[in-house]
């Protein structure tokens, strides 16, 4: 992993922690803007890491919701 990828990863992790804490779901775009003014390469690495992590969150939410629906359906069926 290159220095830029490592820095992008660390910034993404830290940014998402702050974003979750302050409840602003587009905070990462503000960080990307600051990065872009200083280093386009780091901005791209950062945004890639952000996208991957946000996509993973969506997938996990989908999986959890699906599991909950199936479990609820099975419980409902067992009660009948």
N, C-alpha and C positions, 0 to 999 in steps of 0.2 A: 504494500500500500504506500503510495507516494505521500509526501508531506502535505500536499494540497488536499488529498483525499482524507487524511487523518484529521486535518484541521476542519474540513467541511463536516466530517462526521461528528466531531466534538461540538462544533458550533450548532449543528442541528439538534443534537441531544439537549444541549443547554437551552437553546431557543424554545424547543417544545416544552421543556419544564416550565420556563417562564410563561409561555403562552397559555399553558394549562392553568397556571397559578393566577394569571390576571384575567383569564376568560376572553381573550381577544383571539379569535380563530384565524386572523390574517396577520398577526404580529410578525410571523416569519417573513412576510413580504417587505416589511419595514427594514428588517435586518438585511435582507437581500439587497435592498436599495443602497444601504450603507456599504455593504461589501462591493457591490458593482461599481461604486465610485472609486474604490481603492484597488480592486483586483477582480477582473471579470472571470478569471480562471477559478478563483476561490468561490465566487458567487455561483458559478455553474456547479461546482462540487457540492456546495452547501444545498442548493436547490434540489439536486439529485437525491441527496440524503434525506431531505425533508419529504420529497414526494414518495420515496420508498417507505419511510416510516408512517406517513399518513395513509398510504395505501394498505400497509400492514394493519393499521388500526381499523380501517374500514372492513377489511377481510375478517379480522377477529370479531368485530361487532356483528357481522353477518353470521358467522359461525355460531356465536353465542345465542343470537336471536333464534336461529334455526333450531338449535338444540333445545332451547326453552319451549318453543312451539311443539316440538315432537314430544318432549317430556310432559307437557300439559295435556296433549292429546292422549297420551298413554294413560295418564292419571285419570282423565275424564272417562276413558273407556273402561278402566278398572273399577270405577265407581258405579258403573251401570250394571 
